[in-house]
């Protein structure tokens, strides 16, 4: 059973690594995120959100729901770990 789990882990890991071959290089100024999104956020964030900090404007206003639900997922994962690892009284 452990061998099957190990093989499944290797296969899924190989598939995930294969999928990253299409990613742009780290820091590539010609990547889609750098050519389309970054310039828009830098130019329009303060005017649209009225927040003086660019990072806060992006995380709080543009990606607010995404950030909120990421926090909920992390909280649920922590709660699941606590529930699984807690000791029950005999």
C-alpha positions in Angstrom: 0.0 0.0 0.0 2.9 2.4 0.8 4.5 1.6 -2.6 1.2 2.5 -4.4 1.0 5.8 -2.5 4.7 6.5 -3.3 4.2 5.8 -7.0 1.0 7.9 -7.1 2.9 10.8 -5.5 5.7 10.5 -8.0 3.3 10.5 -10.9 1.3 13.5 -9.7 4.6 15.3 -8.9 5.9 14.7 -12.4 2.6 15.9 -13.9 2.8 19.1 -11.9 6.4 19.7 -12.8 5.6 19.1 -16.4 2.9 21.7 -16.2 5.3 24.4 -15.0 7.3 24.2 -18.2 5.0 26.7 -19.9 5.4 29.3 -17.1 7.4 32.5 -18.1 10.8 32.8 -16.5 11.0 34.4 -13.1 11.2 38.2 -13.4 10.6 38.2 -17.1 9.5 41.7 -18.1 7.6 40.4 -21.1 5.4 38.0 -19.1 1.6 38.6 -19.4 1.4 39.8 -15.7 4.2 42.3 -16.3 2.9 43.7 -19.6 -0.8 43.9 -18.9 -1.7 43.9 -15.1 1.3 45.6 -13.5 1.2 48.7 -15.5 -2.6 49.1 -15.0 -2.3 48.6 -11.2 0.6 51.0 -10.9 -1.1 53.7 -13.0 -4.7 53.4 -11.8 -4.6 52.1 -8.2 -4.4 55.4 -6.3 -7.0 57.1 -8.5 -9.5 54.2 -8.3 -9.0 53.1 -4.6 -7.9 56.4 -2.9 -5.4 54.3 -0.9 -1.9 55.8 -0.7 -0.1 52.4 -0.4 0.0 50.4 -3.7 0.3 47.0 -2.0 -2.6 47.7 0.3 -4.7 49.0 -2.6 -4.1 45.8 -4.6 -4.7 43.4 -1.7 -7.5 45.2 -0.1 -9.5 46.5 -3.0 -8.6 44.6 -6.2 -8.1 41.2 -4.6 -10.2 41.6 -1.4 -12.4 38.5 -1.9 -9.4 36.4 -2.9 -7.4 37.4 0.1 -10.4 36.9 2.4 -11.1 33.4 1.1 -7.4 32.5 1.3 -7.5 33.4 5.0 -10.6 31.3 5.4 -8.9 28.3 3.8 -5.8 28.7 6.0 -8.1 28.9 9.1 -10.0 25.8 8.1 -6.8 23.9 7.5 -5.5 24.9 10.9 -8.8 23.9 12.6 -8.6 20.5 10.8 -5.1 19.9 12.1 -6.1 20.8 15.6 -9.1 18.4 15.4 -7.0 15.6 14.1 -4.1 16.0 16.4 -5.9 16.7 19.7 -5.9 14.1 22.4 -9.1 12.8 23.6 -9.6 12.1 27.3 -10.0 8.4 28.2 
